[in-house]
Amino acid sequence: MTEIENLKQQFADPPAEFSPIPFWFWNDALSEEEIIRQIRDFHAKEVAGFVIHPRMGMPREIPYLSEKYMDLVETAVSEAADLGMRVILYDEGMYPSGSACGLVVQQNPGFASLGLRLQEIPCDKGSSPVRVPFALSPGETLVSVQAVAKQPTGEVRGGTTLVLEYVNDGVSFTPPDEGNWSLLCFVETPSQGTIRGVHPGQDDGEPDAPLAADLLNPDAVKSFITITHERYYQRLHRYFGTTVFAFFTDEPDLLGRGHTRGLKPWTNGFLNELIAGGFREQDLPALWLEMGDSTVSVREAYETAVRNRLARTYYKQIADWCEAHGISLTGHPAGSDDIGLLEHFHIPGQDVVWRYIAPEDGKSLIGVHSTMGKCSSDAARHRGRRRNLNECFGVCGIEGGWSLSADNMKWYLDWLFVRGVNLISPHAFYYSIRGERRDERPPDVGPHNIWWPEYGRFARYIKRMSWMMTGGVNGAEIAVLAGPKYLPWQIVKPLYEQQIEFNYLEESLLNTSCQIEDGTIAIAGYRYKAILIEDSLRMTPASRQNLRTFANQGGVILEWDPVGEQSANIGQVAVSRVEEIPEELGRRLGGTHRLEPAAEAIRISRVTKNGICFSVIVNEGEEGYEGALWMNHAGTTEYWRPWTGECEAAGTVRTKDGQIVDIRLERRECIIIAVNPSLDDQGSSVTAQPVQSIRAGNVSVEDLSEGWQVVVGPWTGELPSLSSWTCWEGMNHFSGTVIYERSLEVADPSEWAELMLDLGDAHEFVRLHVNGREAGVRMWKPYVFDIAEAGLLPGTNCLRVSVTNSLANRFDGKSFPSGLLGPVQLIKVSTN
């Protein structure tokens, strides 16, 4: 078997490791029988794994991590092993991670989350010595007492900070005659933050909400590991490294949810660590108050110290445990651009939640959340990690609740894949939607939703695309310099819109893991010819020196400088408008491909796997696209269609520098152009196929919008016209299935090269039968079916259209458009 045939076979039927791994909410009274039934249901839909996620709604009769709970976990893992499925263990009950549902603090109250609070005591001008006593609450420690003079604006006057001595439970201070002086008391205090637990009464604000742990304290984290990870290993050790392949840690929160306001993350002895890193005790006021030019740098130094300590005490400690036990650490930190905190993850992750990104309002490319797809994938590729994960779809409906559509799920998946994500963890499959469970971070995107009967289509698509984005190298020749908690999004927006591939490169990796040679920056199999930067003055001296070396060797550095500010001289070219960046890059690097006509909604990622060149092309817009892709390489070229797994020869024209490939991309479509250059490499010719119109024959359109009747539904009968059934009497909040029928007259089906039935608008899950034979399923627009091969007969035919609408109408009281709306058209292409 040739390499291309081997890859094609894997594409059509990828290994189960590329399956979606959904969050499985364990949110009700659990039974072994129901757990096994649901796992087998997952497996039947080609879902070959899951994340066991203890969730709000578990009864207290099944205490978290108890023997009864662990018996149920072992039942699930054992069944998964029997079916060849894989399991990720979630490390908390419920979230954020780190407290073991409060058990860490229950076992040692000294491990509760800590914060630093500021208490300000104004001093009267010209007063006599002030004696301020302190009565600290249990668990509190005085860290520092300082006196500062403040401007009328509230800003601290430079050079006035005085560190005072704490003696006999208080301090004494005589305010100078000039200035408005205040005493600032810095107190280490329990944050009172909590997590969301799994049992009744343990949600936010409820009396039994579990206390968050001090994740900056290595001993508290060690306790968390002992209580949680060791507990799971004790029961499941024989499955570790095979069925159980990872632990998932989720958005550890240093202060906890609902913590006392105004606190800064802290832990015992942290001031000493800050001072050892160059921080001064008298810098503490700048964490709350303005202190002139130093304010920003002081806050950055503090935040860097907190992140570094969290990475060391929490992430690294858990990663080391996972590695020692033969599994991976996965999950994600809280921020969408927290790329630095992904350093210790074996499977770096992020999460698409709350519709922070979406098809509408430019959200796909605007704002910090638009960076999260590349955050995890670029963290993985530059650290040699094979997979990266996204926990996606949580509360992502356009109006919240159950309004998430299959259409939007497909958009989110494509958004992730073209940015390099290759492990999809849908949020979530619900064990139960009984009572209030239905409304806890909805919707269920699996067994309790309308698309579940056809979920295998999604599972296969996810497998094919996850496989495609694994094990290759993308074609980026451009790096974008990133900070540990900063991924530039404005300078990359025009790159996306002009299909110019890039990768985020962390500044720390530039200085520790890159080789600069021959005008390129090389790391982990990637070679960058250009780098984009913002604010060169904020880079470290080592970064400036490395980039200066890169520029001296002929490398290209572009700095976005929108206001013409002073910058470091490292051989860069200043660009004032981000829209100029693609042109500057093209002038200096040339181009590897281009679309004609241009299309801002099309994304392209070029991936090389085993010598085969793939262009993964995604339509993120709302309209179809027809055009051509000019490529600087050529060879035997095919369209690979990941939704169906089909492959076919592509329409191409050879050029002097490569080839032109026909592109037709429907709304919500992804297509892959596979180019095998091997024949060219061996000196053989590749026959180019002419670029042809999609429909070369004469086209006629017949309107079929009238003559429909409802044969199954709450209401049946002839329809005067097609309309949303929410306008029908008594159906404004109906969720379910309505079946429509009409006849279709076709004299001789064989005289037509194509017969396409376009249903127009429909909401939202559609199944078509022609003369009793299924002709296909569509879950988003365009609702177009090829019915030429669907069993059409000369004469009268029966079209039967089943439409299932969103559950938001029933569960959320919505009246979203529902049913077959049309206009319905039969598009006929003649054979001549």
N, C-alpha and C positions, 0 to 999 in steps of 0.2 A: 504494500500500500504506500502510495506517495505521501509526502508530508501534507500536501494540501488536502488530500482525501482523508487523511487521519484527522486533521483539524476540522474538516467539514463534518465528519462523523461525531466528533466531540461536541461541535456546535449544535447539531440536531438533537443530541441526547447527552447533555453534560452529566458528569458524575454528581451524585447526590450531595457532595460537600458544598455545592453552589446553590443549594436550596435556600429559600427564605427561612430564617430562624426567628419566628415570631415570639414576641412577649406573650406568654400565656398567663393571664390573670387568674390566680387561684383566689377567688373572692367570695366563696360561699362554703357551706358545709360540704366537705369533700368526701368522696367514697372511692374505693379502689376500682369498683366496677365502672363508674362514670369516667374516671381518669383514663382507664384502658379504652373505653369506648371512644372518647374524644381523641386520644392518640391515634387510634386506628382510622378515625375519620380524617385526621390531618394527613396521615400516610396515604390514604386513598386519593387525596387531592394533590399528591406529589409534594407535600410539605414534609421534609425529611429531618426536622429538628425543631427545637423550641427552647425558649428561656423560661425556666420555672420562676414565676414572679409572684411571691406572696403579696396579696393585695387586700386593701380595705374590704371588709365583708366576711373574712374568715371568723368563725365563731370562737369564743374563748374555750370551748371544749376541745379545740385543736390548738393548743398554745404553740407559738412560734418556736421552732427548733426543739420541740418536745419529742418524746419517743413516738407518739401518735403521728405527729407531723412528719418525722423522718421516715416512718413506715410508708407513708403516702408518697414521699419523695422517692424512696427506693422502688416502690411499685412503678412509678412513672419511668424511672431510669432503666429499670429492668425491661419493661415493655419496649422502650426505645431501643435498647440493645438488641432485643429479639428481632426488631424490624429493621435493623441497620440504620437507625436514626441517630442524630447527635444532639447533645444537650449542653446548654450553658446554664450554670448555676448563678442565680442572682444573690448578691451578698447582703441583702438587707430585707427587713420587713417593716415598712414598705419603701420609703425614700425620704430624704437623700441618704446615701450610704454612710456607714461608719459607727452606728450606735448599737447595732444588733437589736433593733426594736426596743432600745432603752436598757438592755441587759448590761452593757458596758458600765453605765453609771450606777445601775442597781448594785452591781458587784463592788464598785469602788466609786463613791460619790466624788472623790477627788479627781475623777476623770471627766467630769462635766465640762462642756464647752466654756471657754473663757473669752472675755473681751476686755479691752481697755476703755475706761470711760473717763471723760473730762468733766471735772467740777470747777466752775469758775466762781471766784469770790471777789467782787469789786472792792477796792479800798478807797476810803475817803481821802481827798487831797489834804496833804499837810497834817495828817492826824498823828497821834502818838503811836508808839509801837503797837502793832496788831498781833495779838496772840490768837491763833486759830487752832482749836482742838479738833481731833478727828475721832469719830466713833465708827469704826468699820463694821460692816455687817459680816456675818459668818461666811467664810470662804473668800473674803476680800483681802487684798494686799496692797498697801500703798507703794507705788512704783517710783514716783517722783513728785516733788512740789516745787513750783517755779513761780517767780514774779515777773510780770511783763508790763511794759508801758504800751498803751494802745492809742492809735490815731482816732480822731472822731469818726472815721469810717469803719472802725473796728479792727483795722489791720494793726498787727504788732509792729512797733517801731524797731527798726534794725538796731542791733547791738544792745538792746535793753534787757535781754533775757537773763535772769539770775536763778541759778539752782540753789534752793534753800535746804537747810539741814532739818531733818525731822527728829525732834527730841521730845521725849516724854509725852508721846501721843499727840504731838502738835507741832506747829512751827510759829516762829516769831518773825515779824517783818515790819520795818519802818518805811513807809512809802516816801520817796523823795518829794520835794515840794512841786517839782515840775512833772507834768504828764498825768494821764489817767491810768493808774496802776491796778492790776488785778493779780490775785493769786490763782494759779492753775494747779489743781490737784489731779494727778493721774493715778487711777485706781484700777488694779486688776480685779475683775469681778466675774462671777458666773453669768453667762450670757442669758440664761433662762430660755435659750432656744430649744426647739423640739424638732422632731421629724414627724411625718405622717406614718402612723402605725398600721397594723393590719386588723386589729380587733375593734369592735364597737367601743366608742368613747375615746379612741386614740387619734382622731383626726385633728387638724389644725384648730387650736383654740379650745379643745375639749380637755376635761380635767385629767385624763390619763394619757395625754399625748406624750410619747416617749422623749426623754431628755436627750439632746444631742451630745456627742462626745467631743473631747478636745483632740482634734486630729493633728494638731501641731505637737502633741505630746507623744513621743514614740512608744511609751509604755501603754498609753491608752489604745493606740493602734494595735499594739501587740496583743492586748486583751481582746480587742475586736476580732483579730485573726484567730485567737484561741477559741473564742466562743463560737464563731461562725465557720471559718474555713476548716479548722481542725474537726469540728463537729460533722460537717459534710464528708470530710475525708475518712473519718472513722467509720461511717456507714457505707461509703461508696468507693472506697479506695480501689477496688478491683475494676471499676469502670473508668478511673482517671487515666487520661491519655488516649482513651479509645472513644467510648460513648460520650463521656464528659470531657469536653475539650477546652473549656474556658470558665472563668469567673467573670461576672459583669459587675463593675462598680459604677455607681450612678450619682453624678453631680454632688460630691461631698461638699457640705456647706459648713464653713468654719464656725459660724455663729449660730447656725440652726435657724429654723423657720420661726417667725414671730418673736425673735429675740428682742431684748431691751434695746430701744432705739438709741442711736448715737454712738454705738460701740465700734471699736476697731478690733479686728481679729488679733488674738494675743494668746500667749501661753506663759507658764511660769519660767522666769529667767530669760525671756526673749530680749529684754533690753540689752543684756550682755552680748547676745549674738549680734544685735544691731550695731552696737558699739565696735565690736570686733571687725565688722564689715565697713567701718568708716563713718557710721552714723554717730551723731553726738546726742547726749541726753537733752540738751537744750533745743534740739530739733523737734522734739515731741509736739510742741504747740502747732507746728506746721501741718500736722495730720488733721487738724480741725480748723485752724485760723490761717488767714493770709499773713505771710511773713516776707513779702517782697519777692525779689528775683529767685530766691532759693526755694520757694514753696513747691514748685513743680518738681525739682530734682529731689527734694526731701521725700515727697510723697512717692515718687517713682522708686527711690531707694528702699523705702519701707515695703512697698508692694512687691518689689523684686525679692526682698528677703523673705516675705511671707510665702510667695510662690515657691522659692527654692526650698524652704523648710518643708512645706507641704509635699513637694515632690520627694524629698528625702524621707520624711517620717511616715508618709501615707502611701503614695503611689509606689515608690521603690520597695518599701517593705512588703507590700502585697505582691508586687511583681516578682520579687525574689522568692516568696513563698510559692507562688504559682509555678515558677520555673522549676523549683526544687521538687514539685509534686507532678511534673509532667504535663501541665496544662498552661494555657495562656491567660494573661490579663486583658480583658476588653472592657468596654464601657466608654464613658466620656466625662470630662469636666463640665463645669456649669456654663462657661462662655463659649459662644460660637467661634471665637477666634483664639481660644486657649491652646494654640499649637505647641507652646513650650511644655505644657503639662502632659502632653502625649508622649513625652520622651520614653517613659518606662512601660508603655502599653505594648504588648506583643501584637495586639490587634487594635490599633488606634480607632477611636470612634467619635461620632457627633450625633446630634439628634435634630430632626426636622419636626418641630412641634409648634402649636399655637398659630399656625399659618403666618409665621414671621416671613417666610418666603411663599410666593404664590404666583399663579399665572397673571394676575391682574396688577395694575398700578405700578408696573415696572419692578415689582418686588424680587424678581428673579436675579436682578443685577445690582440692586441698590441697597446700601446699608451693610452693617457689620454681619448680619445673618446670611447675606448672600455669599459669604466666604466659607461657610461651614463644610460644603462638599469638598472643596480643595483642602480645607484644614486637615481633615483626616487622611485624605489620599496622599497629599504631599508629605505629611508627617511619616506616612508609611513608606513611600517610595524612596525618600532620602535616608531612611534608617534601615532599609533592606527588609521591611516587613511585607509579607506576601499579601495579607488581607487587611482591609479596613472596613469599618462597620458604620451603618447609620440606623439609628432607632427612629423610624419615620411614621408619619400620619397622625400622631397624637394630637387631638383637638385641632385638626387641620381643615374641618369643614368650613365653607365660605361664610356660614352663619353659625358656626359652632355646632354643638350637639351632634346629631346624626346626619348633618348635611354634606359630609364628605361623599363625593361621587367617585365611581370607577374612573371617570374621565380625569379627575384631579389626581387620583392615585397613579394613573399612567404618566401624567405630567411630572409628578414628583419623582417617580422612578427614573424617567429619562433625564431629569435635571441632575439626579445623583450619578447615574451611570456615566454620562458624558464628562463629568468632572472627576471620574476615576474611582468612585465608591464601588466596592465589589462584594460586600456582605450586607444583605438587607435584613433588618430585624423589624418587621411590622409591629406597630403599636396600635392595637393589640388584639389577640384572640381572647375572648372572655369565657371563663368556665361557666359563668352564669350572668344573665341580665335580669335577674329577679329583683323587683322592687327598685330601690335607689341605686343598685349596682349598675343599672342601665345608663345612669347619668353621671357616672364617675369617670371623667376624662374620656368621653365617647369620641368616636363610635367603636364598636367591635368591627374590625375590618376583615373578620374571618367568618366563623360558622354561623353567626347570628345576623349576617347581612345578606342582601339580595343577590350578590354575585357568588355566594358560596358554591352553588351547584356547578359553576364553571370556574372555580378558583384554580383548577389545574392549569388553565391557560396563563394565569398570572404566575403561577409557580414555575412553569416551563420558561416563560419569558425572563423571569428573574434569574433562573439558572443559566440561561444562555448568555445573558448580558453580564452576569457576575463572572462566568467563565471567560468571556471575551476580555474583560478588564483585569484579569488575573494572569500573572506570569509573563507579561510583555513589558515593553518600554514605550512610553508615549513619545510623541515626536517633538516635544517642546525644545526649542533652542533659546528660549528666553526665560530668565529667572526674575522673579519679583522679590526684592529683599523684604523680609518680614521680621517682626519682633516676637518675643515669646508670647505676647498677648496683643498683637496688632498685625492684622493682615490687610494691606491696602485694598480697597475695593473700587475707588474712583478711577485709579489709573488702569485697572484691568477691564473696566466696562467696555471701552472701545475695542479691546482685544477680542472679547467674546463676540461682539457685534460684527467683527470682520474675520472671525474664524481663525484668529492667531492664537496658537496654543502657548501656554506658559505654565510654570510651576512656581509655587511659593518656596523660597529658600530662606530658612531661618538664619539670622545673623550669627548665632552661635555656631551653627554648622559651617558657615562660610569660613570661620576662623579655626575650626577644629577638625573638620572632616573633608574639606575640599582640596583638590590639587589645582593650582593655576598654572597652566602650561599651554603654549602655542596660542595664546589669545582666547582660551576657553576656561571655564570653571567646571571642573569634573568632580562628580560625586555619585556613587552608587550606580554607575552605568549611564549616567546622564552627562552631557557636555553642553554647557550653555555658552553661546556666543555673545549674548547681550544680557544686561541686567538693568532692571528698572528700580529706581530708588526714590524715596521722599525724604527731604530734610537731612542732607548729608552731615550737618553739624551735630546731629543727635547720635550719629553712629560712633562706635568705640574707635579709639585710635587704631586698633588692630584691623578693624574692618576697613577704615580709610586706606591703610597701607596696603592691604590685600587688593582692594579695588584699584588703587593706583598702579600696582603691579600688573593687574589684568588689563588696564587701559594702555599701559606702556607696551604690552605685547600685541596690541591691536584689538582687544576686546571693546565692546560697545557699552557705554554707560549712559543711560538717559535719566535725568533727574527732573521730576515734575516740580516746577517752581511757579505757582500761579501768581504770586505777588512780587516776584523779583527780589526776594530776600537774599541776604548774604549766604554764601555756601562755602563748603570746603572745596579746595581745588584738588580733585582727584582724577582729572582728565575726562570729566563728564560733559555731556551736551545738555544744556538747560532747555526744557520745554515748558512753555507757559500755559498751554491748553492741552488737556488730555486727548482731545480729538486729533492732535497732531502726532501722537505717539505712533499709531500704525504707519503713517507715511514716513516718519523718520526711520522706523525699523525696516520698512521695505527698501528705503534708499540705501541703507547700510548692509542689510543682510540678504536682500532679494526675497523672493517668495517661493514657497513650496506648493501652494495651491491657491485657487481663488474661485469664488462662485460668480457666475454670470447668469442672470442679473444679481447684483448684491442683495443681501437679505439679512437684516439685523437680528431676526428671530431664529436663525439657524446656527447651531453649535456643531463644531467638528472636533473630534479627538482622533489623532492618528496613532495607531498602536501597531507595533511590530512584534509578531509572535512567530518564533521558529522560522524566520526569514520571509514570512508572508506579511505584506503591508495591508493594514486594515484602516479604513476611514469610517469612524463611527459618527453618523450624522443624525442629529436630533432636531426636530421642529418644535421649538418652545412657543411658537406663536399660535394665533387663532385662525390662520388661513393656510391653505395648501401652498406648496411651492413647486414650480416647474422651472428648470434651468439646466445649467451644465457646470460640472466641476472640472476645472483645469488642474492637472496634476503634473509634477515634474518627474514622475516615474511611470513606467509602463510595464505591461505584462498581461498574461491571461487575467481577465477582469470579470468579476461576478458580483451580482447583488445577493447579499445574505440578509434574509428577513427574520429578525429574531422573534417576532410575535408568532410566526408559524413554523420557523425552522427550515423554511424552503430556501433553496439556492438556485440561481438562474444566471445565464450569460447576460452581461451588461452591454448596453449600447455604447460604443466607444468610437472615437476617431483619433488616429495617431497624429501627433505633432512632432516637430523637430526636437522639442525638449521633453516630451512625455506623451500625454494623451488627454483627451476630453471625454468625460463620462456623463451621459444623460442622468439627470436627477429629477425624480418626481417624488415629492414627499407630502403626504396628506397631513392634515391637522392631527396632532398626537401620534405621529409616526416616527419611528426610528428605523433607519436602514444602514446597512454596513456594506461598504465597497471593499471587496477583497481583491488584491492585486498580487498575483504570483509572478515575480520577475524571473523565475528560474529558466524559462525557455530563452529569454533574451540573454541571460548570463551565459548560456551554452552556445550562443551564436545563432540560434534558430529564430525564425521570424514569427511574429505574433500577428495573426490576421485581425485587422481592425474592423469592427462592425460599424456601419454608418449610424450616425445619430438620427433617430427617427421620431416622429411625432407619436405620442402615446396612442392616439386614435387616428389611423391613416385613412380610414374609409369615410363615407358620408355618414353624418350623424343626424338622427332625428330624435325628437323628444315628444313623448306622449304624456299628457297630464292624467294622473290617476288619483287625484285628490277627492273625487266624489265617488259615491256608490259604496261606501264602507258601512258595515254594520257591526255592532258589538254582539258577540255570541256567548261570551263568558265574562261575568263581572257582576257587581252589585246592581247594575242597570244593563239591560240588553235591548236591542232594537236597532232600527235604521238611524243613521246619523245624517242630519241635513248638511253638516260640514264638520271637518276635523277641528277639534279644539281641546284645550286642557280639560281633563275630567274634573278638575277642581271647580270648574264652572257648572258642572252638572249637579242637579239637586241632590243634596245629602252627601256629596263626595268631596267637599272642600278639604277635609283632613284624611281622606282615604289613602292608605298605603297597601298595595297589593298588586295583583296582576289582572289586567284586562286584555281580552283577546278580540282582535278585529279580523274581519274577513271581507273580501271582495273577489269578484271574478275578473279574469284577465283573458282577453281574446288575442290569440296569436295565430295567424293563418299558417305559417310554416316557420318554426323556430330555426331551422337549419339555414335559412337565407340570411341570417344575421351573424356577423363575426363576433359581436358582443351584445349582450342584453343585460343591462345594469339597472337594478331597481334602487332608486334613491328615495328613502323615506322622509327626507328633509329633517325637520326637528322631531325628536322623540325623547322622552324622559322616563327611564334612562337605560334600562336593560332590555334589549330587544332580541327576540328569537323569531326567525322566519321559517315557515313551512310552505313549500310549493307542492300542491297536489298530495299533501300528507307526508312529504319527504322534507326533512330538515335541510335548509339551505344555508344556515349559518347563525351566528350569534354576534351581536355588536353591543358594546357597552359605552360608546361615545360617538360623537359626530366626527366624520360623516357616516351616516347609517346607510351605507351603500352595499348592495349584495350583487354578486355575479350570478344571475339565474339561468345563464345559457346552458349550464350543465346540471341544473337542479331538477330535471325531470319534467320540463315543459312539454306539453303535448300540442299538436295542431288542434286549433279550436279553442274551447273554453277551458281555462285553468283556474284553480282556486289558490288565492294568496291568503295566508293565515299569519297574522302578526301578533305575537304575544309581547306585551309591554309591562314591565314591573318598575314601579317608581320608587323614589327615595322613602326610607323609613322615617325621615324627619317629619313628614306630614302627620304620621301617627304618634311618634314618640315626642316630638317637639312642638306639636300644634301648628306646624307650618302649612302653607298652601302653595308649595312649589309647583311650577308647571309639571303636568303629568300626562303620560299617554302619547299617542300618535298625533302629532300636530301638523305634519307635512310642511310644504307641499310635497306630494308624492309624485315622482316622475319615473317613467320608463325610458331609459336612454338606449337607443338602438344604433348600432354601427354596422353598416352594410359590409358585405364581403368584397365588394369591388372598390 
